[in-house]
Amino acid sequence: MSLRGLRRRLFGTARPAPAPAPPGDPNTNDLYREIRRSFDESSRDEEHFPSTIDPRIQHVQSLLKFFGDLADKRVLDAGCGKGRFARVMRERHPRADIWGLDISEEMLKFIPAGIHRLAGSMTALPVGDSAFDAVYATESLEHAVEIERAVDELCRVLKPGGRLAIIDKNAEQWGRLETPPWEKWFRRGELERLLRHRCREVRSEYLSYWEDVRPDGLFVVWFAHK
């Protein structure tokens, strides 16, 4: 069966994946192409955009703890890059059906075998409603441009009763790192309010890289149940 046929069987008729286009903004398509070009080029930079991650890092551990047993579950890594988190998910949950989505097809080339690949935008996920049991986005929502629309899409593709996690940077720490012009960081309450439009039991907490190091406020993880 072709990949297109597999997607149709799994997700039904998929939505198209247009550029993230704010209404009336004539520069948006150019911005979409610029973001994609940037990540295509970054795919060649293994130092700053690695294809693996240490599973002891708290970003990984918080996801594993939150999602629990993923056997026979369908999981989406939204904005997966080279699939470093998806790789760990696959290793820890070999019976899970893992999908990685990214705007950059060059990034997707690095995803290991056994993980499905989807090219597209977080603001128009190319899958049907309620397609996944678990969804996560790690340092990818910050590149989505239309944040409210992207959050709505993440919730749309999540099954009722499913779990969603977002890990990203805290707007109160803006300026600590060099960023591209389109990148956006978030306050805890800001994303909590957006998530509550479609999800329940929303909460957030500061996140450190290592278990024995106190969070310094740079990273936040948001958890939600639909």
N, C-alpha and C positions, 0 to 999 in steps of 0.2 A: 504493500500500500504506500502511496506517495505521502510525503509530509503534509501536503495540503489535505489529502483525504483523512489522515490521522487527526489533524486539527478539527476538521469538520465533524468527525465522529465523536471526538471528545467534547468539543465546545459548541457544536451547532453552527449556525451561520455567524461568522465573526464580524465584528464591526471593523470598518476600515481604520487605518492608522494615519490620519493626516497630520501635518505639522501642528504643533501646539499654537493655535492661532487666536489670540485675543481679538474680539470683535472690533473691526475698524482699524486695526493696527497694520499698516502696509509693510512694516519692516519685519513682521514675525516670521515669514517663511525664510527670509535671509538669516534670521537669528537661529532658527531650527537647523539650517544647513551649517551655520558656523559652529554650533554646539556639536553636531555630528562630526564635522571635520576635525574639531579639536580632539574629540575622543578617538577618532580613527588614528590620528597622529600619536596620541598618548598610548595607544595599544603597543607601540614599539618600545615604550619606556617601562621595563620590568622593575626598575628600582622604585619608582614612585607609583606605579600601577601594577602591583604584583598579581600573579595568578594563584598564589596560595596565601594562607593566613594561619597563624599559630592558633590552634583550637582552644588554647588556654586563655586567650584574650577575652575579656569580659563582654565585648560585643558579641562574640560567638556564644559564650556561655549563657548570656541572658536570653538569646533566642532559643537555644536548646532547652533551657528550663521552662520557658513560657509555652512553647509548643508541645512539649512532652512527646509521647509516642506518636510517630507519624507513619506507622506501618499502614499501607494501603490508602494513604492520604495523598491528595494532589497539592503540591506546594509551588508557589510562585516567588521567585527572587526578582523583584522589580528594580531595574537599573543595576543589573548583576555585574556589569563590567566583564572581567575575565572569568567570573564564576567562582571566586575564592570562597565565598560563603556557601554557595550551592555545592561545591566540592565536599565541604565538611558535612553538610546535611546528607549528601548521598552516602558518605562513608559511615555516618552514624545511623542512618535509617535506610538501609539498602532496599527495603520494600516500599519506600515512598516513591511517588511519581514526581520528580523534580523538574521544574521549568525555569529557565532563565531568560529574562527579557532585557534588551538594551537597545539604545538608539544607534549604537555603533556596531555594524556587522563585522568590523575588524576586531573589536573586542570579543565578539561572540565566537570567533574562530579559535579562541584559546580554551573554550569550555570543554571539559573532558567528556569522553564517551559515557553514555548512560544518563546524560542530562539533556533534555529537549531545549532547543533554541528558538527564541522569538525575537524578531527585529521589529521595533516600533517605539512609540512614544508613551510615556506614563500618562499623558493627558488624553489618550485615546487607545487604551489597551486593546489589542487585536484579538480578543476572546469574548465569548458570550457571558451573560450574567451568571453569577453564582457558580463559577467554574472551579474554584479552588477552596480547599479546606483550610489552608494557611497561606498568608501573604506577608512578606516582609520587604522593606526597603532600607538599605543601609548606606547612608551618605549619598543617596541618589535623588531624593525628593528636592534637595537644594538646587538641582539643575533643571527642574521641571518647568520653570518660568511661570506657568499658571498653577499655582499651588493648590488653590481650592478645587480646581477641576481635577488635578491629579489625585488628591485625597479622595474625592468622590469616586474616581475610577477604581482606586484600590479597594474601596468598600464595595463597589458594584460587583466586582468579579469574585468577591468573597461569599461563600455560602452562608446562609443563616446558621448561627451557632459557631461559625468559623472564627479564627483568631488572626489579628493583624498587628504587626510590630513595625515601628519606624525608628531608626537610629539616625540622628543627625546632630548638627551643631547648634549651640545656644546663641541666639541673637545678642544676648547680653555680653558675649565674649567677642563680638564682631571686631575685626581688626587684628586679631592674634595671628591670623594666617593670611597669606596672599591668596586672592580669589579671582576668578574670571568675572567679567562685568555682569553676567547674568545670574550669578550664584546668589542664593538667598538663605539666611539662617533664620531660626524660629524661636520664639518664646514658648515656654511650656504651655501656658494657657491658650496661646494662639492655636496650636495644633489640637489641643484637647477640645476646643470649641468646634473646630472643623470635623473632627472625628465623631463628635456626639450627634452630628446631623444624621449619620447613618449607622452608628455603632452604639454599644452600651458598655458599661463598666470600664470607662476610659480612665486611664491613669498614666502618670509619667514619673520618671526619676532620673537623677543625674547618674552618669555612667563613667567609670574609670576604665583604663585599658587592663589593669592588673588587679587581682583580687585583694592584694595586700597594700594597694595604693588608694588613698582617698580620692574621690572624684574632685577635679579642679574646676568643674562648671562648664567645660568646653562641650562635652557630649551629653545629650539627653536621649533616653529611650521612651517612646510612647507605646503603650499596650492598649488594645481594644478587643472586645468581643462583639460580634455582630448579632 
